Amino acid sequence: MTTARLAGKVVLVTGAGQAPGRQFAVRLAREGAGVIALDEGAPGPTGHPDLSSTVAVVESLGGRIVARDVDVRDPRALDAAVAVAAGRLGGLDAVVTSPVVTAPGSVEGIADEVWHGTLDRVLTGVWNTCRAALPHMADGGSITVVSSAAGLRGFAHLAHQAAAEHGVVGLVRSLAHELAPRAIRVNSVHPAGGPADPAVPAPPGSLVFDPAADTPEPSVATGDVSGTVVYLTSDDARLLTGLTVPVDAGLVPR
C-alpha cells in the first residue's frame, strides 16, 4: 500500500465490477481502506461486470476486500449482502455509489420501461444502497454519490437521466440534513465527458464535451474523479456536506 489516508476505514463501492467503480475501489484500497465491492452480474474472466478482477487487483495491493454479486434494485438482497460484508470487515465507515449511464433517446421515443428502469437504477439504487448501509455505518462517516453533469443541468435526449440525477441531488441534500446529528457527511460528485477507461470508447449516452463550445475541451479522467472521491471520503473533508461537486472543467455554468 502506498499511502494510508484511509487506513482503518471500510468503504462500500457499488458498480465495483466495471469502470469507473473498479477504479474507485482500487484507489480507495491504495489509500488504505478495506473495500466492500458490489455489482450485478456473474463475475468471470470475460464477464461484464467482473468483480473477480477487482478483487484480484485489490488483493495484489495487500488490501482487504469482500465482493458480492447483488442488484441495487433489490433491497432485500442488498441488505443481506451489506450485512454479511460489513460483518466480515468489521464495520462500515463510508459509501461510494458509482454512476449509471443510460442510452439517449427523445421524450417521444423512450419506452416506458426505459424511463422506469432509469429511475430504478440511477435514483432508487442510491436510495436502497443508503438504506442498506446506514444501520452498519459508524458515526462520522460519509456517503459520496458519483453522478454526472446531468444532475446539475439538462441535456437534450437525456431527459430521463437528468430527471433521475436531479432526484439524486435532492436525496443527497436531504440526507445531509437528516444524518448531520450522526456527523455522517453526504455529497455528490458530477464529472463530465469521456469514457471511464481511456482504452474504451465512450458508450452511447455518455456526456462528452463539445469542442465547439465556449469551454475549452478538457480531459476529465477517472483519476480526477477518484481523487475527489478519496478526498470526500477522508477526514480532510470532515466539514463538507450537502455539496454537489462538479469535476467538469467548467462545463456546468456557475
Backbone bond lengths (Angstrom), bond angles and torsions (degrees), N, CA, C in turn:
res aa  C-N    CA-C-N  psi(-1)  N-CA   C-N-CA  omega(-1)  CA-C   N-CA-C  phi
1 M - - - 1.454 - - 1.523 109.30 -
2 T 1.304 116.67 133.98 1.456 119.76 -174.21 1.517 113.26 -86.30
3 T 1.317 117.90 -29.66 1.455 120.92 -179.88 1.522 108.37 -140.31
4 A 1.322 115.65 172.91 1.461 119.82 179.88 1.513 110.06 -134.98
5 R 1.339 117.13 36.41 1.464 121.05 -177.97 1.528 111.65 -61.32
6 L 1.334 115.97 -31.00 1.458 120.74 -178.97 1.520 111.36 -115.63
7 A 1.314 116.94 24.22 1.457 121.20 -177.75 1.521 111.07 -56.70
8 G 1.325 115.66 133.14 1.453 121.10 178.23 1.507 114.55 87.90
9 K 1.328 117.67 -9.24 1.462 120.86 179.59 1.521 111.08 -91.72
10 V 1.320 115.65 151.87 1.461 122.57 172.44 1.523 107.42 -117.68
11 V 1.328 115.79 127.13 1.464 121.21 -175.33 1.519 109.80 -122.54
12 L 1.323 116.34 129.62 1.461 122.42 174.45 1.523 108.93 -90.19
13 V 1.337 116.38 131.24 1.466 121.62 -179.90 1.527 108.75 -125.74
14 T 1.326 117.37 122.27 1.461 120.23 174.13 1.524 109.40 -89.32
15 G 1.323 115.76 158.67 1.466 120.05 -178.14 1.511 112.51 64.84
16 A 1.332 117.10 27.99 1.461 121.23 -170.54 1.518 113.84 -79.46
17 G 1.328 118.39 -4.23 1.451 120.63 179.15 1.509 114.22 -92.38
18 Q 1.328 117.28 5.23 1.456 121.50 -177.15 1.525 108.94 -154.26
19 A 1.323 115.95 167.56 1.458 119.90 177.62 1.536 108.91 -72.85
20 P 1.347 116.43 144.78 1.461 127.90 -1.80 1.532 114.08 -89.73
21 G 1.347 116.57 -1.01 1.463 118.78 -177.51 1.505 113.35 -59.15
22 R 1.352 116.45 -37.09 1.469 119.34 177.95 1.522 110.44 -60.88
23 Q 1.334 116.52 -43.58 1.466 119.73 179.73 1.528 111.31 -64.44
24 F 1.344 117.08 -37.52 1.458 118.95 176.42 1.523 110.61 -61.20
25 A 1.333 116.11 -46.22 1.457 120.45 -178.35 1.522 111.65 -61.05
26 V 1.317 116.29 -43.76 1.463 120.67 -178.79 1.524 110.43 -66.71
27 R 1.326 117.31 -43.54 1.468 120.19 -179.72 1.531 110.93 -64.08
28 L 1.321 116.60 -41.21 1.470 119.88 177.65 1.525 110.77 -63.09
29 A 1.334 116.27 -39.91 1.464 120.12 177.65 1.523 110.97 -64.64
30 R 1.328 117.20 -41.54 1.468 120.49 176.88 1.527 111.76 -58.36
31 E 1.330 114.91 -30.10 1.460 119.60 -179.46 1.522 111.97 -87.42
32 G 1.334 117.42 6.33 1.451 121.14 172.50 1.512 116.33 102.51
33 A 1.327 118.52 0.19 1.462 120.65 -176.87 1.521 111.67 -82.66
34 G 1.336 115.86 146.05 1.446 121.11 163.77 1.516 107.81 -78.08
35 V 1.329 118.19 146.05 1.464 121.30 -171.30 1.522 111.06 -123.34
36 I 1.321 115.47 131.01 1.462 122.57 166.23 1.514 105.80 -100.29
37 A 1.327 117.20 110.52 1.465 122.70 -174.04 1.526 109.60 -103.05
38 L 1.322 116.37 117.98 1.457 121.61 -179.23 1.528 110.28 -118.38
39 D 1.320 115.61 141.22 1.465 120.66 171.92 1.519 108.00 -164.76
40 E 1.320 115.36 165.52 1.452 121.53 -179.35 1.520 109.84 -104.26
41 G 1.316 117.02 134.91 1.446 120.65 176.92 1.510 111.68 122.20
42 A 1.306 115.43 153.70 1.460 120.43 -178.90 1.518 110.11 -74.10
43 P 1.337 118.45 121.36 1.463 120.55 179.07 1.520 111.40 -72.10
44 G 1.324 116.02 151.58 1.459 120.65 178.21 1.507 110.32 174.65
45 P 1.330 117.43 169.29 1.464 120.79 -175.16 1.523 113.36 -62.54
46 T 1.328 118.11 -25.63 1.463 119.61 178.10 1.517 111.59 -119.01
47 G 1.334 116.36 3.01 1.453 119.31 -178.16 1.517 112.17 -76.23
48 H 1.312 115.25 160.41 1.458 120.37 177.08 1.508 107.56 -142.11
49 P 1.311 120.56 113.47 1.466 126.18 4.22 1.529 113.66 -75.31
50 D 1.316 115.25 167.05 1.463 121.70 -176.12 1.522 109.55 -129.76
51 L 1.328 115.25 85.86 1.457 119.85 -179.94 1.518 112.48 -64.38
52 S 1.336 116.68 -28.98 1.463 119.31 -177.89 1.521 111.44 -62.18
53 S 1.333 117.50 -35.35 1.470 120.39 177.97 1.525 110.93 -66.83
54 T 1.334 116.35 -40.09 1.462 119.81 177.58 1.516 110.69 -62.76
55 V 1.322 116.09 -43.62 1.457 120.75 178.77 1.529 110.58 -60.76
56 A 1.328 116.41 -43.61 1.469 120.48 -177.83 1.525 111.11 -62.58
57 V 1.325 117.12 -42.11 1.463 120.18 -178.67 1.522 110.57 -66.92
58 V 1.325 116.53 -47.18 1.467 119.59 -178.72 1.531 110.97 -62.44
59 E 1.325 116.37 -42.62 1.467 119.05 -179.97 1.522 111.31 -67.37
60 S 1.342 117.37 -31.23 1.464 119.45 177.66 1.526 111.52 -66.81
61 L 1.327 116.44 -21.77 1.459 121.49 177.10 1.530 111.60 -86.85
62 G 1.318 115.73 -2.98 1.456 119.58 -176.46 1.510 112.89 85.19
63 G 1.323 116.18 13.61 1.462 120.22 -176.51 1.510 113.31 -86.81
64 R 1.324 115.04 163.78 1.463 122.47 176.14 1.525 108.58 -98.07
65 I 1.327 116.80 134.52 1.457 120.09 -178.84 1.519 109.92 -152.02
66 V 1.328 114.87 138.99 1.461 122.79 171.30 1.520 106.77 -124.22
67 A 1.322 117.24 124.04 1.468 121.96 -177.91 1.519 109.97 -110.22
68 R 1.337 115.25 142.65 1.456 120.90 177.94 1.532 109.54 -139.64
69 D 1.336 114.52 132.00 1.458 122.31 175.74 1.522 107.40 -83.45
70 V 1.329 117.07 106.81 1.459 120.25 -175.85 1.524 109.60 -151.65
71 D 1.319 115.96 145.95 1.453 123.70 178.02 1.526 108.41 -94.52
72 V 1.331 117.19 121.23 1.466 120.07 -177.54 1.525 112.14 -66.62
73 R 1.326 117.40 -10.99 1.467 120.49 175.83 1.522 111.86 -81.09
74 D 1.327 117.67 -7.56 1.459 122.71 -178.36 1.530 108.87 -107.59
75 P 1.323 118.16 94.41 1.465 119.79 -172.42 1.520 114.09 -62.71
76 R 1.325 118.26 -36.32 1.460 119.49 -179.31 1.522 111.74 -66.95
77 A 1.332 115.48 -45.69 1.465 118.85 178.14 1.522 111.00 -64.41
78 L 1.322 116.16 -37.03 1.461 120.73 179.84 1.522 110.72 -66.85
79 D 1.325 116.70 -44.29 1.473 120.37 177.42 1.525 110.90 -56.19
80 A 1.331 115.45 -45.66 1.462 119.80 -177.63 1.523 111.57 -66.33
81 A 1.336 116.64 -43.04 1.461 120.42 -178.61 1.524 111.54 -63.46
82 V 1.338 116.43 -43.81 1.465 119.94 -179.15 1.517 110.75 -66.58
83 A 1.329 117.27 -39.86 1.461 120.31 -179.81 1.530 111.43 -61.67
84 V 1.323 116.12 -44.63 1.463 119.77 -179.80 1.527 110.89 -65.92
85 A 1.328 116.41 -46.97 1.465 120.28 -176.70 1.524 111.49 -65.49
86 A 1.344 117.08 -43.23 1.462 119.98 178.79 1.519 110.63 -63.18
87 G 1.333 116.97 -36.69 1.456 119.97 176.97 1.516 112.44 -64.12
88 R 1.335 116.65 -39.49 1.464 120.04 -178.95 1.511 112.51 -69.43
89 L 1.349 116.91 -33.80 1.466 120.17 -177.14 1.527 112.77 -97.31
90 G 1.316 116.47 -0.18 1.465 119.02 173.97 1.502 115.68 85.99
91 G 1.346 117.42 24.82 1.455 120.10 176.49 1.512 111.88 130.33
92 L 1.325 115.07 -169.18 1.460 121.39 -178.99 1.524 108.62 -151.86
93 D 1.330 115.58 128.70 1.464 120.81 -178.35 1.518 113.79 -110.86
94 A 1.326 117.29 -28.05 1.463 118.98 -172.84 1.522 110.62 -153.52
95 V 1.317 114.20 158.46 1.464 122.71 178.01 1.520 108.48 -128.81
96 V 1.338 115.72 137.88 1.467 121.98 171.64 1.518 106.85 -129.89
97 T 1.318 117.26 117.15 1.461 120.30 176.69 1.526 108.91 -100.51
98 S 1.323 115.60 134.73 1.462 121.26 -177.09 1.527 110.96 -88.73
99 P 1.321 117.57 154.80 1.472 120.35 -177.56 1.515 112.60 -71.91
100 V 1.320 114.66 154.89 1.460 122.87 175.20 1.519 107.68 -116.99
101 V 1.329 116.77 123.93 1.464 121.58 -179.83 1.511 109.38 -102.82
102 T 1.320 116.73 131.57 1.460 121.86 178.76 1.527 110.15 -112.84
103 A 1.323 115.95 159.89 1.465 120.98 178.36 1.523 109.88 -73.91
104 P 1.332 117.75 145.43 1.455 120.33 179.82 1.522 111.86 -72.75
105 G 1.323 115.13 161.81 1.454 120.32 177.08 1.507 110.16 -177.70
106 S 1.324 116.08 154.23 1.457 120.64 179.79 1.522 110.31 -77.53
107 V 1.322 115.70 160.52 1.459 120.42 178.27 1.521 110.28 -57.82
108 E 1.330 116.75 -41.04 1.462 120.12 -179.89 1.524 112.56 -72.25
109 G 1.326 116.63 -27.87 1.454 119.73 -171.63 1.513 116.17 -94.40
110 I 1.327 117.77 -16.89 1.456 120.21 -177.15 1.523 110.30 -76.52
111 A 1.331 115.76 128.63 1.464 120.82 178.69 1.524 110.19 -70.94
112 D 1.318 115.82 154.42 1.464 120.38 179.71 1.522 111.69 -57.08
113 E 1.347 116.08 -39.05 1.462 118.15 -177.82 1.527 112.22 -67.14
114 V 1.356 117.20 -28.54 1.464 120.16 176.35 1.529 109.92 -69.84
115 W 1.321 116.49 -43.71 1.469 120.51 177.36 1.528 110.60 -57.98
116 H 1.328 116.54 -52.52 1.459 119.84 -178.23 1.532 111.51 -67.07
117 G 1.338 116.99 -35.69 1.450 120.05 177.77 1.517 112.45 -64.73
118 T 1.332 116.34 -37.35 1.461 120.50 177.47 1.524 110.80 -64.95
119 L 1.324 116.68 -45.83 1.463 119.62 177.75 1.532 110.71 -60.77
120 D 1.334 116.40 -40.92 1.463 120.00 -178.71 1.521 111.65 -63.25
121 R 1.330 117.09 -45.74 1.460 120.12 -175.58 1.521 112.61 -78.43
122 V 1.331 116.94 -43.80 1.467 120.61 -172.84 1.523 112.01 -79.99
123 L 1.324 117.19 -44.92 1.465 120.91 -174.28 1.529 112.44 -99.65
124 T 1.331 116.85 -55.96 1.460 119.35 -177.09 1.530 111.27 -65.28
125 G 1.328 117.60 -32.38 1.463 120.14 176.81 1.517 111.99 -59.96
126 V 1.336 116.71 -40.79 1.470 120.13 177.15 1.529 110.37 -66.89
127 W 1.326 115.73 -43.31 1.465 121.00 178.03 1.524 110.81 -57.62
128 N 1.330 116.19 -48.91 1.463 120.35 -179.44 1.526 111.64 -62.53
129 T 1.330 116.43 -40.53 1.462 120.27 -179.50 1.521 111.24 -63.81
130 C 1.314 116.85 -44.29 1.467 120.18 178.92 1.524 111.07 -62.89
131 R 1.323 116.92 -43.15 1.464 120.77 -179.64 1.531 111.32 -64.81
132 A 1.326 116.22 -37.17 1.464 119.45 179.22 1.519 111.77 -71.39
133 A 1.337 116.87 -34.40 1.461 121.11 -174.56 1.522 113.52 -81.43
134 L 1.315 117.70 -37.02 1.461 120.96 -169.28 1.533 114.83 -58.07
135 P 1.329 120.28 -38.30 1.468 117.56 178.69 1.524 113.96 -62.51
136 H 1.313 117.01 -19.54 1.469 120.97 -177.20 1.531 112.44 -103.92
137 M 1.338 117.25 -7.21 1.458 119.88 -173.38 1.514 112.82 -81.25
138 A 1.307 113.95 141.09 1.459 120.36 175.37 1.519 109.57 -77.05
139 D 1.324 116.10 147.05 1.464 119.79 171.92 1.525 109.02 -59.62
140 G 1.316 115.94 145.93 1.456 120.23 -177.86 1.508 113.34 85.82
141 G 1.330 117.56 9.87 1.459 121.07 -179.58 1.518 112.69 -86.07
142 S 1.332 115.34 -163.05 1.472 118.56 -177.36 1.518 110.36 -151.32
143 I 1.326 114.51 152.77 1.458 123.60 172.32 1.519 107.05 -125.96
144 T 1.324 116.56 124.15 1.463 121.67 178.29 1.514 108.43 -121.61
145 V 1.312 116.22 117.67 1.459 122.28 -179.31 1.527 108.03 -102.17
146 V 1.334 116.38 113.86 1.463 120.10 177.89 1.522 107.73 -89.88
147 S 1.300 115.05 119.13 1.458 122.72 -175.64 1.522 108.29 -117.54
148 S 1.318 118.24 -131.11 1.459 122.03 174.71 1.522 108.41 -156.81
149 A 1.313 116.65 -179.93 1.461 120.92 178.00 1.519 112.02 -61.62
150 A 1.337 117.44 -20.03 1.464 121.06 178.78 1.516 112.18 -68.15
151 G 1.326 117.46 -12.22 1.443 119.94 173.94 1.519 113.35 -82.17
152 L 1.334 116.66 -8.89 1.465 121.32 -176.81 1.514 113.75 -118.98
153 R 1.338 117.44 -14.33 1.463 120.99 179.68 1.519 108.53 -155.23
154 G 1.330 115.54 168.21 1.452 119.68 179.33 1.517 112.23 -89.95
155 F 1.333 115.81 153.87 1.462 122.89 175.59 1.519 108.71 -135.50
156 A 1.326 116.56 132.70 1.450 120.44 175.99 1.523 110.08 -58.23
157 H 1.320 115.81 137.36 1.465 123.74 178.00 1.529 113.20 69.03
158 L 1.313 116.60 11.36 1.464 120.51 173.85 1.528 110.63 -131.06
159 A 1.338 115.56 33.75 1.468 119.72 -178.67 1.521 111.37 -60.10
160 H 1.339 117.17 -38.16 1.465 120.59 -179.47 1.524 111.33 -65.65
161 Q 1.332 116.35 -42.21 1.467 120.62 178.23 1.527 110.49 -66.65
162 A 1.324 116.99 -45.82 1.465 120.65 -178.15 1.524 111.09 -64.17
163 A 1.321 117.15 -40.56 1.463 119.92 179.87 1.528 110.46 -62.48
164 A 1.330 116.26 -45.22 1.464 119.96 -179.94 1.524 111.01 -64.68
165 E 1.337 116.80 -42.53 1.463 119.62 -177.07 1.530 111.67 -72.01
166 H 1.338 118.06 -32.46 1.459 118.78 173.28 1.530 110.08 -64.44
167 G 1.333 116.51 -34.40 1.457 119.65 173.71 1.519 111.73 -63.22
168 V 1.330 116.67 -37.95 1.464 120.92 177.28 1.526 110.38 -61.40
169 V 1.328 116.90 -41.32 1.465 120.23 179.19 1.529 110.43 -62.02
170 G 1.328 117.01 -41.88 1.467 119.79 176.70 1.519 111.62 -62.29
171 L 1.324 116.31 -39.74 1.459 120.56 177.93 1.524 110.97 -63.86
172 V 1.325 116.57 -45.10 1.473 121.32 -179.88 1.527 110.63 -60.34
173 R 1.309 116.80 -46.35 1.468 119.75 -177.93 1.524 110.97 -65.78
174 S 1.322 117.40 -37.70 1.461 120.70 179.72 1.528 111.44 -69.76
175 L 1.333 116.50 -43.51 1.461 119.61 178.97 1.524 111.36 -64.30
176 A 1.329 116.81 -33.19 1.462 119.27 178.33 1.529 110.87 -58.55
177 H 1.328 116.57 -39.02 1.468 120.15 176.87 1.528 110.94 -72.85
178 E 1.328 115.93 -46.01 1.460 120.07 -174.18 1.522 112.46 -65.69
179 L 1.323 116.63 -34.89 1.464 120.36 -175.98 1.525 113.13 -95.53
180 A 1.326 116.85 0.47 1.467 119.94 179.15 1.525 112.93 -57.36
181 P 1.333 120.46 -38.37 1.474 118.81 178.51 1.525 113.66 -60.52
182 R 1.334 116.69 -23.35 1.468 120.39 176.59 1.529 111.52 -95.55
183 A 1.315 116.49 4.32 1.466 122.18 -178.39 1.526 111.75 58.51
184 I 1.330 116.94 30.40 1.463 121.35 174.26 1.526 107.84 -92.40
185 R 1.310 115.74 119.21 1.459 122.00 -177.78 1.530 110.05 -87.46
186 V 1.333 115.74 142.42 1.461 120.80 -179.11 1.523 108.63 -133.68
187 N 1.334 116.04 120.28 1.461 121.75 -178.40 1.520 110.01 -138.67
188 S 1.330 116.11 159.93 1.461 120.51 173.94 1.524 109.80 -121.50
189 V 1.325 115.13 150.31 1.463 122.90 -179.47 1.523 107.83 -119.90
190 H 1.340 116.64 135.74 1.459 120.80 -172.38 1.528 111.26 -128.61
191 P 1.332 116.25 82.46 1.466 119.33 175.53 1.513 111.09 -76.89
192 A 1.315 115.76 161.85 1.461 120.57 178.11 1.510 110.18 -138.73
193 G 1.315 114.57 141.34 1.448 120.74 166.35 1.500 115.99 86.68
194 G 1.338 114.60 137.08 1.446 121.40 166.51 1.507 114.60 80.89
195 P 1.308 116.56 161.51 1.455 122.21 177.66 1.511 111.01 -74.37
196 A 1.325 116.31 156.76 1.459 120.62 178.51 1.519 111.21 -69.76
197 D 1.304 116.93 -31.92 1.455 122.32 -179.58 1.523 108.32 -113.04
198 P 1.334 119.48 118.36 1.464 121.01 -176.74 1.521 113.32 -56.86
199 A 1.321 117.79 -22.93 1.469 120.43 -178.20 1.524 112.33 -85.00
200 V 1.330 116.38 -6.62 1.466 120.46 -176.13 1.525 109.00 -114.73
201 P 1.338 118.47 129.36 1.462 120.12 178.26 1.521 111.31 -60.26
202 A 1.321 116.24 150.16 1.457 120.51 178.53 1.522 110.11 -62.33
203 P 1.347 118.35 132.45 1.454 120.68 179.85 1.522 110.92 -72.50
204 P 1.336 117.73 162.62 1.465 119.95 175.93 1.519 110.30 -56.36
205 G 1.325 115.68 135.57 1.450 119.98 179.25 1.508 114.45 92.97
206 S 1.323 118.32 -4.62 1.455 119.88 177.57 1.522 109.93 -63.81
207 L 1.314 115.62 144.85 1.456 120.33 178.80 1.521 107.93 -87.61
208 V 1.322 116.79 102.40 1.453 120.86 -175.62 1.515 109.91 -109.62
209 F 1.317 115.71 156.33 1.449 121.29 179.95 1.525 110.93 -77.77
210 D 1.300 115.08 145.41 1.461 121.96 177.71 1.525 108.23 -97.22
211 P 1.325 118.72 112.64 1.461 119.92 -178.19 1.527 113.51 -60.57
212 A 1.349 116.36 -20.18 1.459 119.41 -179.20 1.526 112.14 -85.50
213 A 1.340 116.33 -5.86 1.454 119.64 -178.67 1.521 110.66 -73.92
214 D 1.343 114.37 168.95 1.461 118.78 -179.22 1.522 111.63 -65.78
215 T 1.328 116.23 -31.93 1.458 119.45 -179.57 1.521 110.26 -77.20
216 P 1.330 119.28 128.49 1.464 120.60 177.55 1.528 110.32 -57.32
217 E 1.317 116.46 146.55 1.459 119.97 -179.01 1.523 109.25 -71.20
218 P 1.334 117.82 113.96 1.456 120.97 -179.13 1.513 110.74 -94.88
219 S 1.301 115.02 -178.88 1.454 120.76 174.85 1.517 107.61 -122.66
220 V 1.344 116.58 100.24 1.452 121.62 178.94 1.516 107.75 -97.66
221 A 1.311 117.01 103.76 1.452 122.12 -177.19 1.517 110.21 -97.20
222 T 1.337 115.70 162.84 1.456 120.02 178.33 1.526 111.02 -58.18
223 G 1.337 116.95 -33.02 1.454 119.76 178.97 1.516 112.56 -61.01
224 D 1.340 116.67 -35.29 1.462 120.20 177.02 1.524 110.75 -63.73
225 V 1.314 115.73 -42.57 1.462 120.43 -179.42 1.528 110.00 -70.81
226 S 1.328 116.88 -42.96 1.464 120.62 179.69 1.527 111.38 -60.06
227 G 1.320 116.66 -39.39 1.451 120.20 178.39 1.520 111.96 -62.31
228 T 1.329 116.01 -39.37 1.463 120.29 177.09 1.518 110.55 -66.07
229 V 1.336 116.52 -40.92 1.460 121.38 179.06 1.530 110.18 -61.87
230 V 1.319 116.98 -45.55 1.468 120.60 179.69 1.520 110.18 -60.80
231 Y 1.322 116.89 -45.01 1.461 120.31 -179.53 1.528 111.27 -59.82
232 L 1.331 117.17 -47.71 1.463 120.41 -178.03 1.528 111.94 -67.42
233 T 1.330 116.53 -27.12 1.459 120.62 178.09 1.525 111.65 -79.13
234 S 1.310 117.09 -24.63 1.463 121.53 -174.76 1.525 111.54 -81.16
235 D 1.320 114.86 166.13 1.463 120.42 177.54 1.524 112.07 -69.28
236 D 1.326 117.99 -13.96 1.467 120.21 176.16 1.522 111.32 -61.01
237 A 1.336 117.06 -26.05 1.468 121.65 -178.45 1.524 111.64 -101.64
238 R 1.323 117.06 27.04 1.464 121.43 -171.96 1.530 113.33 -62.77
239 L 1.327 118.41 -18.58 1.467 121.10 -179.62 1.528 112.89 -102.95
240 L 1.322 116.94 5.26 1.467 120.70 -175.84 1.520 110.68 -104.84
241 T 1.321 116.85 121.42 1.456 121.05 176.40 1.521 109.91 -155.21
242 G 1.327 115.44 152.65 1.457 120.99 -179.63 1.509 113.72 74.44
243 L 1.343 117.79 18.43 1.452 121.22 -175.55 1.525 111.79 -96.65
244 T 1.330 115.93 148.61 1.459 123.14 167.00 1.520 106.07 -109.58
245 V 1.332 115.92 110.00 1.463 121.10 -171.01 1.526 109.52 -103.42
246 P 1.339 118.46 108.17 1.463 119.91 177.11 1.523 111.80 -79.23
247 V 1.318 115.95 135.92 1.469 122.01 172.82 1.520 104.56 -122.14
248 D 1.323 115.27 79.35 1.466 119.20 -164.98 1.528 114.50 -145.95
249 A 1.341 117.05 5.10 1.470 120.89 -179.73 1.521 112.57 55.10
250 G 1.322 116.47 34.12 1.457 119.89 173.76 1.507 115.84 90.76
251 L 1.338 119.28 11.97 1.456 120.32 -179.98 1.519 112.34 -61.62
252 V 1.335 116.10 -42.83 1.463 120.22 -177.90 1.518 109.33 -85.62
253 P 1.346 118.56 125.21 1.465 120.67 179.57 1.523 111.02 -60.30
254 R 1.318 115.64 136.90 1.455 120.45 179.52 1.532 109.67 -98.69
